[in-house]
Each structure stands twice: as C-alpha cells, then as structure tokens.
Amino acid sequence: MSYLKFEKSELVNLEYSLSREMIRSNRAGSYASTTIIGCNTRKYHGLLVCPLEEMDGEHHVLLSTLDATVIQHEKEFNLGIHKYEGDNYVPKGHKYVRDFDSTKASYLIYRVGGVVLSREILLVSKAEQVLVRYTLLEANSDTLLRLQPFLAFRNYHALSKSNLYAQTRYTEVGNGIMSRLYEGYPDLYMQCSKPAEFVPIPDWYYSVEYIEEQKRGYDYKEDLYVPGYFEMPIKKGESIIFSASTAEAAPAGLKRKFTTEYNLRISKDSFKDCMLNAAQQFIVRRKKSTEIKAGFPWFGTWGRDTFMALPGLTLTTGDPDTALEVVDSMVARMRNGLFPNTVIKGEPAFNSVDAPLWFIWALQQYVKYVPGFDIWKRYGNSIKSVLEAYRNGSSGIIHMMENGLIHAAEEGKPLTWMDAVIDGQPVTPRAGSPVEVNALWCNAVCQALDWANQKDKAFSHSWKTLPEIIKNSFIDQFWNEEKGYLADYVDGSFKDFSVRPSQVIAVAVDHSPLTVEMKKSILDIVESELLTPRGLRSLSPKNEAYKGVYEGNHEIRNRAYHQGTVWPWLLEHFAKGYIDVHKKSGQNQLRRLYDGFEEVLSERGIGSISEIYDGNPPHEPRGAISQATGVAALLRIGEMIESFN
C-alpha cells in the first residue's frame, strides 16, 4: 500500500481529481506536469516542458499531452480527457480510471470492460526526455494500443493558436517520427519501444480550455496540433514505452532506460521521503551552472529564494557539495555587491535588498553542517563586497544611515519579499528600513567579523564598532515595549506597527539584537495572531487591510498576496526562534506543525508543499503547486525535531 493515499472511488469525480496535480522535474531543467488523471488544467501543464536558452531562456511546452486508446473487436475506448467550452469534457477517459499511485512515478490504472491498462510517466534525469510506459495487465482478446500526441511548441506563459505557419511535415525515425512545428525550436522525436504504424492525420484541436487559468483571470483557450497517431498490438503482460525527446532515442534501449530511471527514484514512502524527493526537483544543472528553481510550475531562479532555500534543500539532505555549486553559480552573477533576484527576458533584475544578506545567512548555515570549512578564504571577498555595498550605498536604492541601519527605497518598486505590485505601485509599501533586512544586516556584520577574526585585520578594524551601533539602533527604532513586538518597517519618524511575520527573522538569526524576553513576547504575538497550521499569515486578521482568501484575477490576488495569505517558509524561522526561547519544551509545538503538513501531500501538488495558503480556515492551498522555500523549511524543522531525539 502506498504512503500517499487517494480515494479510488473519487478518481472519476472531476472536482476531486482535477485539483490534484503531479510534478516531476529533472537536472536538465525540464519538467512534466498534469493532473492525476491526465487532464491539463493550466497552460503550464505538459508532458515535456523544456528550458530553451537559444530562444528566450524560458520554458516551452513541446508535448502537451498524450491520449491513449484501447481497441478491441474494432471498438475504441479513448482514455484521454480534455476540457472544452460549456464544461464539456471530451473524451471522457476519466470514467475508466480505477487507481492512482505516485510512490515513484505517476502510475494510473484504467479498466475498460475486461481490459486493465496501466500508464506510468517518468522524466529522464539528465536529458530533455519523457518516458510513458503502458502495460496491459489484463485482456481476454486481441488488443491494439493507439497513442495520439498533442503538440504545443510555445512559451509556457503563452497559448498556442492554429495558424498556417506550423510545419506539418514530419520525418520518419526508428519506431516513430520527428516533428518541429516552428523554426528556432528543437526537433521533437516521438518513438515507441516496438515497431508501430504511424498514421498521419494532421489536425488542430480547437479551444482546449484550462480551468485554472480561467480562475486566475488569464486567457485560457488553446489550439493544439496533432500530427496523427501511433498504433501497435499489445499483449497481456507486455509493456510499451513511448518516448518524447529533443534527441533521437534508440528504441531497443527504451525499456532498459525506463527501468534504470525508475530505480533511481526516491520512493515516497514517508513524509520525510516526500520532502527529500521534492527537494531534489528544485536543483537544476545547466551548462556550468547549478541553480535552484524557486517553484513549480512557473517560477524561475530567484536570488532571494535560492539562498533562503539552500540549507534545507542541500544541507539537510546531506549534499554540501551541491550547496557550494549553487553559491558559486550565484556569486558569478554578483554586481556591485548585489545578486539578481530574477531574470526577466534574459535581463537580470537587481531589485532585492535582502538577497545578499540571505547569502551570508546561507553560508552561516553551511559551516554548521561542515565544521572547519574556511568561509572567509573562499568567500571573504564576496562578503566584503556585499557589506561595503550596503555601508557605502549601492545602485542608488540601498545605503546605511548614520545610526547603522539600512535604508532601501526605489520609486514604484518593492525591494523585499513582499513584492506584489498593482498599476506600478507596491501593494505593501515598505520603503525605508524593513525589520527583516536590518535583522539580517546585524547578523551579517557580526558573522563576518567572526569569520574574519585574526584572518583579515584590516576588515576587523574597519567594522568592529558597528555591531553595537546596529543593535542599539535596532532596539531603539523597531522595538515597542508597550506593544511587545517589532515595527514591520521604519521610515524617518514613521513606524508601521502592523502585526506582520517578518519580525520572526529578527528572533531567529544567530546574532539577534533582541533579548530573550523580547523574543518571547514577539513569539507570543505571532503565535496568537499569525500562526496557522500551514505557516504564518502575512498580516494579522485584526488589521482592517487583512484579506483571508487568495483567489480571483491577477489584481485581486495581488491585493491578498501579502495581506493575510499564509506562507510556509516563515515557519522555519518561527521554529528556530521558538526552540531558542523554549528549548526542549517547545518540541511538541514544532511536532504538531510539522506533522500537520502530512495531510496536504495528497491534496494539490502531490508529494510537495504549495507556495501559499489562504489565511482563513480551512487554509486552502494556493499559488505554485510546489515551492522550494516551503519544502526547505519543513526539512529544516524536521531536522530540529530529530535533534531532540
């Protein structure tokens, strides 16, 4: 029996099955994603979605889906499913679904009369290739298997439309065909593990609808191109592999390749194994770079998220070498002491005031796992570059004030993790001195002095008086004795005392300016007003600006994104602070929070943690279906719990 459980009787219920999505990525940066019954509900869904550096550096959907049809006695049973206008699902392949399992691959079982057929989807680890294995488990008569590929060949943010420019020609290759709809795209090789007849019936399937895009207020209708279908006999007990790849495959080796890849998978047999499995999916190796993808399906590499997630994704999983590879890849992109927070259309955006401070925080975590590692020798120059940029000012948006605190502001642009924008203006303006930025700044300066001690006397002499100044100013500017918690940000004489979660970072950092009494008071407030079973709310429900549900079009969702929406990644810092204050007596609270996430593993992104959750109960999952920082946070909390034992 699999660890992740699904109601077999409910799989034919579209309301149940369409809300559950599978995601699988590989080291090449490609991914496969769809719902558990194979009906795409997002423009980001597809069986082969690849990063195309030669085009725009973004992901592109090559193979959207693959419909299988079982044929017996000249009767056809199409197991596919697509949504069309008017809540019309054609064909209705879901009515044949009898079981789903995701222990290692996406494993689906269909029953059509006396025929029982399984389908497994597997993404190859280091190549832009997806393998789909069909196995005929039961059959009483001669059976044919027909496979019909639906092609998109478009950016995953866009939608495909029928046109006269698509190249409908194809080239025959071993047990299949090669197709390329548009110039500039790679060839797509579609091949089977046994000889198959390809019947060319080129056609467009019009107005396929994606309900999740419709809910989000985006265009949601697409035309998909089908070049024809593959047809071959299949015997009871026989398996047939379908391969879609940007490189030609050797058909005779497809079965062996599937088995080899299958055996490499981490079985999702426990909560921790699910997190370990999810963690490895965010690591991408391309050319000479090792990166962390911030989330699936639509996030790319984000500087801030990379460093925040790095310890959980690599160090708790016993992979410090990959941690250094990621850091080195990011250091190579530094400019004027800053890291690019994201890359938009090939251009890096240096708009994150906290990413460089999270970089130092991540290195701080690294030496806890690799004692004796000389951080200063390897990264001392990079660390000094960051600190000097903050002290002397960088890019005209960041500078240290006379009181030692950091001020950051840029007209119309959010610079912290609360980065939602509507009509060119931040939804949660925090221009000035954000609390977490200055907590991380204090931590970074103190930690750098520890590392430089006796190794870099010039640096130590130049910076040694600053920690005391920063700590005193931090307490003076952010702490309110009467309220018992910290201001979210300070700008001149203005102090925003909205109860928000960023203050837990000041509680959790190793070099915190806070006393134990202050930490306890802050945690009590956060626990009372922000803590939920899914993470911390981004704003207290007592605030009139609070929005407890994240749904609607882009503007409505952006207004709720940091105004009450729950974020799992913050739990790591709440947990760290909670343990520092309450010691062993705090482990029961952590255990409840940690164990509470087990039930979500079968609810949306199968085996992973969603980006965000509603602030209001029942805290529905929202946003990306798998988020690096959330998975990393739970791995770190799990490690904290294990340390008690």
N, C-alpha and C positions, 0 to 999 in steps of 0.2 A: 504493500500500500504506500502511495506517495505521501510525502510530508505536506505538500501543498494540495489542499483538497478542494474539489469543485463538485457542486451538486449535479450529478449526472442527469437527473430529471429536468433540471433547469437549463441545460445547454441549448435546448431547442427554443428557449424563451429569449427572444432578441433583446429585451430590456436587460436581462441578466448577462448574456454573452457579449453584447456589443460594448459594454462598459469595461470589459477585461481585455487588456492588451498585452501582447508579448513583445519583447525587445531583445535582440541579440546583436552585439557588435563584434568587431574583430580588431586586431592590432593594425590593420591597414587603414582603419578609419571608416570602413563600410558598416552598414547595419541592415538588418531585416526586422520589420515590424508590421504587425497587423493585429486584428482582434483574434481571440482564441478560436473562432470558427472560420477565420479567413476572410471576413468581410471588412474591407478597408473603410474606416470612418474618418480618416484625416488625409489631407494632401501629403502629409509626411510619411504615411504608410507605404510600404513597398517591400518586395522580397529581396531586391538588390538595390540599395541606395548607396552611392559611392561618392567620395570627395573627388572633384575634378580640378586639380591645381592648374591644368593647362587652360581651363575656361575662366572660372571666376573664383576658384578656391573653395567654393561651397559644395554642398552635397546635391546630387542629382538622382532622381528616380529613374532607373533604367527599366527594370522589370517590376511592374506594379503588382501583378498577382498571377496566379496560375490556376486555371479551372481544370478539374479532373472529371471525366465522365466514365462511368462503368456501363459496358454494353454487353447484354446477354439476350440471346434469342431475338436479335435485332431491336431490342428495347433499350433506350438510352436513359440513364439516370445521371444527370449533371449535378455534381457535388459542390459547385461554385455558388457564390452569392454576391450580388451587387445591389446597391440601392438606387432606385430611380425615382422620378417625381411622383408625388402622391403617396408616399410611404409604401411604394411598390418594390418588393424585393424579388429579383429575378436573376438566375434561377433560385429555387428555394432549397439549396443544398443543406442548409442547417437542420432541416427536418430529419435528415439521416444521421445526424451526429449522436453518438452514444457515449463517448468518454473523451476526456482531455487530460493529459499529463505533461508536466514540464520539468520533470526531475533532471533530465539532461538536455533534451531537445523539445521542440514544440510537437507533441505527439497527440494526434487526433484519430479517433476511430469512427468509421461510418458503417452503418448497417443498411443494406438495401435488399430486402427480402432475405434470400439465403446467402447473400454476399456480405462479407465483412472485410473492409479495407482499412488499413492504417496509413496515415500520412505523417512524416516527420520532416521538420525544417531544420537545417543545420547550416550555419555560416562558417566558411573555412577561415582558420585562424589568421593567416598571414597573406591572404590573397583576396581579390575582389571577385568572390565566387560564392554562390549559394547552392546548396545541395538539397534536393527534396526527394525523400525516399518513400515510395509506395510499396506496401506489402499486402498481398492478397492472403488474408488469414483464413477465410472460409469461402468456398464456392462449390456448387454442385454441377455446374455446366461450364462449357467453354466461355471464357471471358475476354473481352477486349478492354484495354485502358486507353483513353483518349486524353491528351494533355494540350490545353489551349492557353498560350502565353498572352498576357495583356501588357503592351509596351507603352511607356510614357515618354522617356527621353526628355526630361525637363528639370529645371531647378526645383528643389523641394519646397521652396516658398511660393512657387507659381503653380499654374494648372495648364494641362495640355488641351489644345483645341484642334479639331480636324482642320486640315489645310492641304494645299496642293504641293507643298514643298517637301513633305515627308518622302523619303526614299523607300519605296515599297519593294525594291529589288532585294533579293537575298542570295547568299552563296551557300552551296551545299558543303558541309564538312562532315567529319566522321560521326555517324549516327545523329545528324542534326543539321542545323543551319546557322549561318552568321548573318546578323542584321545590324544596320546602323541607320537610324531614321534621319539624322541630320549631320551636316558637316561639323567637324570640331569635336564630335563625340567619339568615344572609343567604340570599337566593334563589340557587339554582344553575341557571344557564342552560346547557343542553346542546343544541348546534346543529351542523349539518353545512353544509359549503360548497355543497352542492347539495340540491335537494329530496329528502327522504327520507320514507318511510312510517314513522310511529311506531306500533308495535303494543303496546298496553297489556296486559301480562301481569304485574300486580303480584305479587311473591312474595318470600319470605325464603329465603335460602340459609343453612342452619344449620351451625354448628360448623366454620367455616373455621378451620384451625389455623395458628399462626405458630411455626415450629420454633425460631427464635432466642429467643423469649420463653420457650418451654418449657425451653430450655437454661439460661436465666437464672433459672429458678425462679419465674416470674410466671404469672398467668393467660394462657392462650394460645388460647382458643377464642372465636370471634366469629360473630355472625349478621349478614349483610349484606343490604340491601334492594335489589331490582332492580325498577324500575318497569315495565320492558318492553324493547323493542329497536327500533333504527332499521334500516331495510332499504332498500337502493338498488342499482341496477345500476352496475357499474363496468367500463369498457372498458380494453383493453390500452393502456398508456401513460398512463392517467388517474390523477390524484391526487385524493383526497377528504380534506378536513380536518375533524376532529371537534374542537369547542371546548367546554371546560367552564370557566365563568367566573361570578363573582359579579355581573357586569354583562352586560346583553344585548349581543350582538355583531351586527355587520352581516354576514350570511353571504356576501355578494358580495365582501367585503374580506378574508376569511379566508386565501385563498391568498396574496394580496399581503402580508398581515401575517406569515404564516409565513416567506416569503422574506426579508422585511426583518429579522425577528428572527434568522433563520439567519445572515445576512450580518454581524450584529453580534458573533457568537461568535468567541472566540479559538480558533483551531484547535489541537488538542492534538497538535502535530507534533514536539515535543521535550520533554525533561524540564522545562526551564525554562518552556515554554509551558503545560505541565500545571500547574505551580505557580502561574503567573500566572492561569490560568483558575480554579484552586481558590481563589486569594486573593480574587478579586473576589466570590466567592459568600458570603463572610462579612460583607460590607458591606451593611447594611440601612438604608434611609431610610424613616422613618415620621413623618408629620406634620412637625414641625420638628426632629426628632432624627435623628442619624446614629449608628448603633451597629455594634458588631462582635459577631456571633453566635459563641459560643465553640466550637461544634462541631455536627456533624450526625450523627444527626437530633434528639437530644433536649435538647441544651444551649440555654440562652437567652443573654442578655447578662450576662457576668461581669466585674466591675470589674478584678480581678487579670489575667484573661486578656486583657481589652481592651488594657491598657497593655503587657503583655508581647508581644502580637502586633502592636501598632500599627506599629512601624517596618518589620517585614517585609512586612505586608500593604499598606501605603500608600507608604512612603518608597522602598523598593527597587523599587516598581512605578512610580515617578515621579508620585505623586499626593499631594503635600504638602497641597493644599487639603482633601482628604478627611480627612487626618490631623488638621488643626485642627478640622474639623467634629466629628469623634469626640471630641476633647479637650474642646471647648466643651460638647458634649452631656453629657459626664461631669461637668464642673465644675459644671454647673447642678444636679447631683444631690448635690453635696457637703453634708455635715452635720457640723459640729464637727470639720472637718479630715479627715474620713474619706469614703471612697467606698463606695456599696453594692456588696457583692461579687456579690449576685444579688438577684432579686426573686421572692419566693415568694407566690403568690396575691395579687399586687398590692401586697405589703408589702416594702419594701427591707430587706435584712439587712446591717447594718454590722458584719460579723464577719471582716474581712480585715485583719490587722495590716500586711501588706506592700503592698496595693494603692496607697495614697497614695505610697509610696516608688517603686513602679514607674511611677507618674505622672510623677515628677520624672525618673526614668531615661529614659522615653519622650521627654520634652521635650529631654533631653540629646542623644538621638539625632537629634531633629529639626533642631537647629542645625547638625549635621554635614552635613546634606543641604541646608539653607537657610542658608548662612553670612550673618551680618549681621542675622539676624532678632532683634528685641529681645524675648527671652523674658520678661525682668523687667517690661517695660512692660505686656505683655498678661496675664501670669500671676503676676506678683510677689505679689499679694495672696493668691492661692490657695496658692502655695508657702509663704508665711509662715504661712498658716492651718494647713497640714499640719505644718510644723516646730514651731510653737507647741503644737499638739495633742499631739505626741509629747513635747516637753520638759515641758509642764505636766500632761500626763495627759489622756486622753480616754475617755469612756464607761465609766470605771472598769476598763478592761481593758488600757490601754496607758499606760506612763509611762517617763520617762527616770530612771535611777538616778543616784546620786552619782558613779559612775565614768564617766558619759556614755553608757553602753549602754542599749538599750531592753529593757524587760521587758514581756511580754504574757501574760496568763492570764485565762481565764474558765472557770468550773466546767463541765465536761462538753462544752465546745465547742472544736474545733480552729480556730486562727486563721491558720495558714499554709497553703501549698499542699498539704501533707499533711493532708487534711481528711476522711478516711474515719471514719465513726462506726458503732459497733455497740452497741445497747442503751444509747444515750445517752452513750457514752464514746468518746473518740478512740482509734483503733487504734494510732496513733503519737503518744502524748502528747509535746508539745514545749513545755509551759508553762514560761515563763522567758524566756531570751534566745536565740532561734534564730539560727544563724550567718548565714543569708542576709539576715534582717531587719536585723541590725546592720551587715552589709557595705553594704546599700542605704542604711541610715541614714547611715553615714560618707560614702558617695558623695553623698547628697542634701545634707547640710550643706555639704560642700566645694564642690559645684557651685553651690549657692545663693549662697554668698559670692563665687564668681567672677562670677556674673551681677549681683549687687548692687553690686559694686565701683564706687565713685565715683557710683553712682546712688541708693543708699539707705544713707547713712552711719549712720543710727540702727540699722538691721538689722546692718550690718557690725560696728559697735562691740559690739552685744549678743552676737554669735555668734562673733567672731573667735578666741577662745581655745579653743573647743570641739573643732575638728578634731584638735588634738594630743592632747587628753584622750581622745577616742574611739579614735584609732589606737593609743595606748599601752594602753588598757584592752582593746581587741580582741585584740591580741597576747597580753597577759597572761592573758586569760580563755579564749581559744579555741585558741591555738597550743600544740602539744606537740612539743618539739624531738626527743624520743626516737622518737615515733611518726612524725613528719614530716608530719602533717596536722592539720586543724582539728576541734574538737569540733562535733557537729551542733547541740547546744544546751547552755546552761549554766543551772542553776537553783540559786542560792546556791553551796554548796560542791560540788554535784553537777555532773559534766561527762559528757555522753554522747559517747563516742568510737566509736560505731558508724560504720562507713565508709559514708557516705551522700553523695549528689551535690550537695546544696545549697551545699557549700563552694566549688564551681567559680564561683559567682557572686561570691564574695569575690576570686577570682583574676581575673575578667573585668571588673569595674567600673572605670571610668576613674580614680576616686580610691580605689584599693585601699590598705588599711593594710599590705599584705604586701610583703616584699622579693622580688626576682626569684628568689632561692634558695628561699624558702618556696613561691612559686608553682610552681616546677619540681618540688619534692618532692610537693606536693599533686597535681599533674597526673600524676605517675608512679604514685601510689597509685590515683587514679581510673582511669587507663588500664589498670592491672593488674587491678583488682577490679570496676569498674563499667561500663567501656566495652564496648558491643556494636555490631554493625553497624546497629542500629536506634535507638540512643540510650544513655542512661545508666541502669543499674539503680538503683532507689531504695534498695537495700540490698545489701551485699556477700554473695555466696554463702557466704563463710566464717562469716557470722553464723548462729547456730542458729535465729533467727527468720525466716530467708530463705524465701520462697515463690516458686518459679520458674515457676509456671503460674497464669494468671489465668482461672479458669473455675469453674462451679458456681452455686449460688444466691447471692442478694444478700449474705448474711453471709460466705460462703466467699470470694467475690470481694473484698469489702471488706477481708478479712484479708490479701489479697495485693496490694491496690491500691498501697500504698507500702512493701511489704516484699520488694521484689525485682523488681516489674514495671518494665519499661523505658519511659522517657519520652523521645520525640524532641526536645521543646522544649529540654531541657537541653544538647543538642549545640551550640546557638548560643553558649552561654556557655563551654562546653568549648573550642570552636573559637576564640573570641575570646581566651581565656587562652592557648591553645596557640600561636597566632600571635604574641601579645605576647612570649611567652617564647622560642619557637624561631625567630621571624622567618620568612624565606623557606624555610628548611629544613623547616618544618612543613607546607608546602603539599601534599606528597604524601599525608600522613595525612588532611588535610581532603578531598582529592580522592577518596580511597578511600571515606571515609564518605559523601560527597555522591553519588558515582556508584552506591554500593551501594543507594540507595533507588529507582533506576530500576525494578528488578525487582518492587517492591511495587505499582507503579501499576496493574497489571492483576490484582492478587490479591484485593482486597477492595473498598474504596471506589474505584471506577475513576477514575484520574487524580488521586488525592489520597493523603494520609497519615493513617493511623489514629491514634487518640488514644494508644494504648499498645500494647506488645508483650510477650510472655512473656519473663521473664528467662532461661529455659533455651532453648538451641537446639532447634528452628530458629527461635525467636523469632516465634511465630505472632501475627498482628495481632489485637488485642482492643479492646474499648470502642467508642467512637463511630467511625464509618467515615471521618470527615473532621474534622480538628481544626485550629483556627486557629493555635494556638501552634506546632504541628509544621510546618505549611506555611510559616509566617512564618520559623521557624528555618532551614529549608532555603533559602529565598530569601536570607536574610542570609549563610548560609555560601557559597552560590553567588556572592554579591557579593564576599565575602572572597577567593575563589579568582580571580575575574575581576580583582581589584585587582593581582594578581601579574603579570598579562599586559598 
